[in-house]
Amino acid sequence: MPYTRPWLNRSDQLSLLKSRGLVVTDDQAAEEYLARIGYYRLSGYWYPYRHKISSGNTTKTYDQFIPDARFIDAVYLYVFDKKLRLLAMDALERIEIAIRVEIAHVLGEHDKFAHINGTLLDKSFLKPTKRRVPSHKGWVDRYNKLIKRSKEDFIHHYKKRHGLPLPIWVAIEIWDFGTLSFFYAGMKGRDRDAIARKFNAVDGRYLSSWLRSLNYLRNLCAHHSRLWNRNIIDQPIFPTGTAAGDLQHVSGAAHKARPFALFCILQRLMKEICPNSSWHTRFKEHMSHFPQDLNGHCTTKQMGCPQNWEGWSLWQ
């Protein structure tokens, strides 16, 4: 269907929102927000306030807003989400670096060029595949592109002095999170399990799943995408029974499809990597300031937060 909506200046954008029932108490401030953040980006945050009618298994969303929906509530939600992404990135950076170091340490003991030595990797990683996870050959192609694009001085210095290939403890410093998570999934089971146990992730199967989901989370944060009520596509798997430990409350399908489950994984790993960190306290403090609107249309339940989660041992 052809796109027919016209370009609108900010004043007209605001008039359109008002005509649809959105309450605006300060026109000048609202236009400034539209100028800095953008109509389209903010639309994801006033979407929960649009009028909806459900019939059977389908829900139709209309342009009109529910009664008392306010422009400022969408702004508050946007600011909350921005800070939520920053908290996620803080933990993701520490986790990514710690796992890089451990992979290089474990595989480097076998062979300093273990990342390009197929005999040290899982057989399934060496076979061509039509699945989303690339084969080792595809991974090496991706890795070589990272080397070629790298502007890092240490890469140029090493190539000039020693040539290629790079030892794994050097090479791993230019891997992005996706490259890291794909490689970890292709390691031999014994090596994956050894690393997983170090980070209290039960075994390599679970840590592999968590890294894939955290890579999805990182991509959302890096591209400034809406996070707080996102439907998680790359959903993690969780252990059950006693192995679940302090993750037992988020192992259900209803929870792992929402961002809160990923923050629980971040905290589980952070407790091992940075046991003295105040990250969990900052997360709880931020969640206590969730900008709930006047009529309760947006709540932390839409993030996947169960009741009284703050009291779980995971968050102490």
C-alpha positions as CSV (number, residue, x, y, z in Angstrom):
1,M,0.0,0.0,0.0
2,P,1.5,3.4,-1.0
3,Y,2.6,5.6,1.9
4,T,0.4,8.8,1.7
5,R,1.0,10.6,5.0
6,P,2.3,14.1,4.4
7,W,5.3,15.8,6.0
8,L,4.3,18.0,8.9
9,N,6.1,20.7,10.8
10,R,6.4,20.4,14.6
11,S,3.4,22.7,15.2
12,D,1.2,20.6,12.9
13,Q,2.5,17.4,14.5
14,L,1.4,18.7,17.9
15,S,-2.0,19.8,16.5
16,L,-2.5,16.3,15.1
17,L,-1.8,14.7,18.4
18,K,-4.2,17.0,20.2
19,S,-6.9,16.3,17.7
20,R,-6.6,12.7,18.5
21,G,-7.0,13.3,22.2
22,L,-3.5,13.5,23.6
23,V,-3.3,16.1,26.4
24,V,-0.6,18.7,26.0
25,T,-0.1,21.1,28.8
26,D,2.9,23.0,27.5
27,D,3.0,23.5,23.7
28,Q,6.5,25.0,23.6
29,A,8.1,22.2,25.7
30,A,6.2,19.6,23.6
31,E,7.5,21.0,20.4
32,E,11.1,21.0,21.8
33,Y,10.7,17.3,22.6
34,L,9.5,16.6,19.1
35,A,12.5,18.5,17.7
36,R,15.1,16.7,19.9
37,I,13.6,13.2,20.0
38,G,11.4,13.0,17.0
39,Y,7.7,12.2,16.4
40,Y,8.3,8.7,15.2
41,R,10.6,7.7,18.0
42,L,8.3,9.1,20.6
43,S,5.3,7.4,19.0
44,G,6.6,4.1,20.5
45,Y,6.2,5.6,23.9
46,W,2.7,7.0,23.5
47,Y,1.5,3.9,21.7
48,P,0.3,2.3,25.0
49,Y,-2.1,5.2,25.4
50,R,-3.8,4.7,22.0
51,H,-7.4,3.4,22.0
52,K,-7.6,-0.4,21.5
53,I,-10.5,-2.8,21.0
54,S,-10.0,-6.6,21.3
55,S,-12.2,-9.1,19.6
56,G,-11.4,-12.8,20.0
57,N,-7.6,-13.2,19.5
58,T,-7.1,-9.9,17.7
59,T,-6.7,-6.4,18.9
60,K,-7.1,-3.3,16.8
61,T,-5.3,-0.1,17.7
62,Y,-6.8,3.2,16.7
63,D,-5.2,6.6,16.2
64,Q,-7.3,8.1,19.0
65,F,-5.9,8.2,22.5
66,I,-7.6,6.9,25.6
67,P,-9.1,9.6,28.0
68,D,-6.5,11.6,30.0
69,A,-3.5,10.3,28.0
70,R,-0.7,12.9,28.4
71,F,2.2,13.8,26.1
72,I,4.4,14.2,29.2
73,D,3.8,10.6,30.2
74,A,5.4,9.4,26.9
75,V,8.4,11.7,27.5
76,Y,8.8,10.3,31.1
77,L,8.7,6.8,29.7
78,Y,11.2,7.6,27.0
79,V,13.7,9.0,29.6
80,F,13.2,6.0,31.9
81,D,13.9,3.7,28.9
82,K,17.0,5.7,28.0
83,K,18.4,5.2,31.5
84,L,17.4,1.5,31.4
85,R,19.5,1.0,28.3
86,L,22.5,2.7,29.9
87,L,22.2,0.3,32.9
88,A,22.1,-2.6,30.5
89,M,25.2,-1.4,28.6
90,D,27.1,-1.0,31.8
91,A,26.6,-4.6,32.8
92,L,27.0,-5.9,29.2
93,E,30.5,-4.3,28.9
94,R,31.8,-6.0,32.0
95,I,30.3,-9.4,31.0
96,E,31.6,-9.2,27.4
97,I,35.2,-8.4,28.6
98,A,35.2,-11.1,31.3
99,I,34.0,-13.8,28.9
100,R,36.5,-12.6,26.2
101,V,39.3,-13.0,28.7
102,E,38.1,-16.5,29.8
103,I,37.7,-17.8,26.3
104,A,41.2,-16.6,25.4
105,H,42.6,-18.2,28.6
106,V,40.9,-21.5,28.2
107,L,41.5,-22.0,24.4
108,G,44.9,-20.3,24.4
109,E,46.2,-23.1,26.6
110,H,45.4,-25.6,23.9
111,D,46.7,-23.5,21.0
112,K,47.4,-19.8,20.6
113,F,45.6,-19.9,17.3
114,A,42.7,-22.0,18.6
115,H,40.1,-19.7,17.1
116,I,41.1,-20.7,13.6
117,N,42.0,-24.3,14.5
118,G,39.0,-26.4,13.6
119,T,40.3,-29.5,15.5
120,L,39.8,-27.6,18.8
121,L,36.2,-26.7,18.1
122,D,32.9,-28.6,18.1
123,K,32.3,-30.8,15.0
124,S,28.9,-29.2,14.4
125,F,30.6,-25.8,14.1
126,L,32.7,-27.1,11.2
127,K,29.8,-28.2,9.0
128,P,28.0,-26.0,6.5
129,T,24.6,-25.0,7.9
130,K,21.4,-23.3,6.8
131,R,20.6,-22.2,10.4
132,R,21.1,-18.7,11.6
133,V,24.2,-19.7,13.6
134,P,27.1,-19.6,11.0
135,S,29.6,-22.4,10.4
136,H,33.2,-21.9,11.4
137,K,34.1,-20.9,7.9
138,G,31.4,-18.2,7.9
139,W,32.6,-17.1,11.4
140,V,36.2,-16.8,10.1
141,D,35.1,-14.7,7.2
142,R,33.3,-12.4,9.6
143,Y,36.4,-12.3,11.9
144,N,38.7,-11.5,9.0
145,K,36.5,-8.5,8.1
146,L,36.8,-7.2,11.6
147,I,40.6,-7.4,11.3
148,K,40.5,-5.6,8.0
149,R,38.3,-2.8,9.3
150,S,40.1,-2.4,12.6
151,K,41.7,1.0,13.2
152,E,43.3,-0.2,16.5
153,D,47.0,0.6,16.9
154,F,47.7,-2.7,18.6
155,I,46.4,-4.6,15.5
156,H,48.5,-2.5,13.1
157,H,51.6,-3.0,15.4
158,Y,51.1,-6.7,15.6
159,K,50.5,-7.2,11.9
160,K,53.6,-5.1,11.1
161,R,55.9,-6.9,13.6
162,H,54.6,-10.5,13.4
163,G,52.1,-10.7,10.5
164,L,49.0,-12.8,10.6
165,P,47.4,-14.8,12.2
166,L,46.8,-13.1,15.5
167,P,46.9,-15.2,18.7
168,I,43.6,-15.6,20.3
169,W,44.3,-13.2,23.2
170,V,45.0,-10.4,20.7
171,A,42.3,-11.4,18.2
172,I,39.6,-11.5,20.8
173,E,39.9,-7.8,21.5
174,I,38.3,-6.9,18.2
175,W,35.4,-9.3,18.4
176,D,32.0,-7.7,18.9
177,F,29.4,-9.3,21.1
178,G,27.8,-11.2,18.2
179,T,31.2,-12.7,17.1
180,L,31.9,-13.6,20.7
181,S,28.6,-15.4,21.2
182,F,28.7,-17.3,17.9
183,F,32.2,-18.5,18.6
184,Y,31.4,-19.6,22.2
185,A,28.5,-21.7,20.8
186,G,30.9,-23.4,18.5
187,M,33.5,-24.4,21.1
188,K,33.8,-28.0,22.3
189,G,31.4,-28.9,25.1
190,R,34.1,-29.4,27.7
191,D,35.5,-25.9,27.2
192,R,32.1,-24.3,27.1
193,D,31.1,-26.0,30.3
194,A,34.4,-25.0,32.1
195,I,33.7,-21.3,31.3
196,A,30.0,-21.6,32.1
197,R,30.7,-23.1,35.6
198,K,33.1,-20.2,36.3
199,F,30.3,-17.7,35.8
200,N,27.6,-19.8,37.6
201,A,25.8,-20.5,34.3
202,V,25.3,-24.2,35.0
203,D,26.7,-25.4,31.8
204,G,27.7,-24.3,28.3
205,R,24.2,-24.9,26.8
206,Y,22.7,-22.3,29.1
207,L,25.5,-19.8,28.8
208,S,25.4,-20.1,25.0
209,S,21.7,-19.3,25.1
210,W,22.2,-16.4,27.5
211,L,25.0,-14.9,25.3
212,R,22.8,-15.1,22.2
213,S,20.0,-13.3,24.1
214,L,22.4,-10.7,25.6
215,N,23.7,-10.0,22.1
216,Y,20.1,-9.2,21.1
217,L,19.8,-6.9,24.1
218,R,23.1,-5.2,23.3
219,N,21.9,-4.5,19.7
220,L,18.7,-2.9,21.0
221,C,20.7,-0.7,23.3
222,A,23.4,0.2,20.8
223,H,20.8,1.3,18.3
224,H,18.8,3.3,21.0
225,S,15.7,1.1,20.4
226,R,12.8,0.9,22.8
227,L,13.5,-1.7,25.5
228,W,11.3,-1.5,28.5
229,N,8.3,-3.5,27.1
230,R,10.1,-5.2,24.2
231,N,9.0,-8.6,23.1
232,I,12.3,-10.6,23.2
233,I,12.9,-12.4,20.0
234,D,16.0,-14.3,21.0
235,Q,14.6,-15.8,24.2
236,P,17.0,-17.4,26.7
237,I,16.6,-20.9,28.1
238,F,16.7,-21.4,31.9
239,P,17.6,-24.4,34.0
240,T,14.8,-25.9,36.1
241,G,14.6,-27.4,39.5
242,T,17.5,-26.9,41.9
243,A,19.8,-26.0,39.1
244,A,17.7,-22.8,38.4
245,G,18.7,-21.4,41.8
246,D,17.9,-17.7,42.0
247,L,16.6,-17.7,38.5
248,Q,13.7,-20.1,39.2
249,H,11.1,-17.2,39.2
250,V,11.8,-16.2,35.6
251,S,12.1,-19.6,33.9
252,G,8.5,-19.6,32.7
253,A,7.6,-18.6,29.1
254,A,5.6,-15.6,30.2
255,H,8.7,-14.0,31.8
256,K,11.5,-14.9,29.5
257,A,9.8,-13.2,26.6
258,R,10.2,-9.8,28.4
259,P,13.3,-7.7,29.2
260,F,13.2,-8.3,32.9
261,A,14.4,-11.9,32.4
262,L,17.5,-10.5,30.6
263,F,18.3,-8.2,33.4
264,C,18.1,-11.2,35.8
265,I,20.7,-12.9,33.6
266,L,22.8,-9.8,33.7
267,Q,22.6,-9.8,37.5
268,R,23.4,-13.6,37.8
269,L,26.6,-13.1,35.7
270,M,27.5,-9.8,37.4
271,K,27.4,-11.5,40.9
272,E,30.3,-13.7,39.7
273,I,32.2,-11.1,37.6
274,C,31.8,-8.1,39.8
275,P,30.6,-9.3,43.2
276,N,31.2,-5.9,44.9
277,S,29.4,-3.9,42.2
278,S,26.4,-1.7,43.1
279,W,24.9,-2.4,39.7
280,H,22.0,-4.3,41.2
281,T,21.2,-1.5,43.6
282,R,21.2,1.1,40.8
283,F,18.9,-1.1,38.8
284,K,16.4,-1.5,41.7
285,E,16.6,2.2,42.4
286,H,15.9,3.0,38.8
287,M,12.9,0.6,38.7
288,S,11.5,2.2,41.8
289,H,11.1,5.4,39.7
290,F,9.1,3.8,36.9
291,P,6.9,6.6,35.5
292,Q,3.5,5.1,36.1
293,D,0.8,7.2,34.5
294,L,-2.3,8.5,36.1
295,N,-4.5,5.6,35.1
296,G,-1.9,2.8,35.3
297,H,-1.8,1.9,31.7
298,C,2.0,1.4,31.8
299,T,3.4,-0.7,34.6
300,T,6.5,-2.8,35.3
301,K,4.4,-5.9,34.7
302,Q,4.8,-5.1,31.0
303,M,8.5,-5.5,31.5
304,G,8.0,-8.9,32.8
305,C,8.6,-8.0,36.5
306,P,6.8,-10.4,38.9
307,Q,5.5,-9.0,42.2
308,N,8.1,-8.5,45.0
309,W,11.0,-9.4,42.7
310,E,13.2,-6.9,44.7
311,G,13.2,-9.4,47.6
312,W,14.7,-12.3,45.6
313,S,18.1,-13.5,46.7
314,L,19.3,-12.7,43.1
315,W,18.9,-9.0,43.8
316,Q,20.4,-8.9,47.3
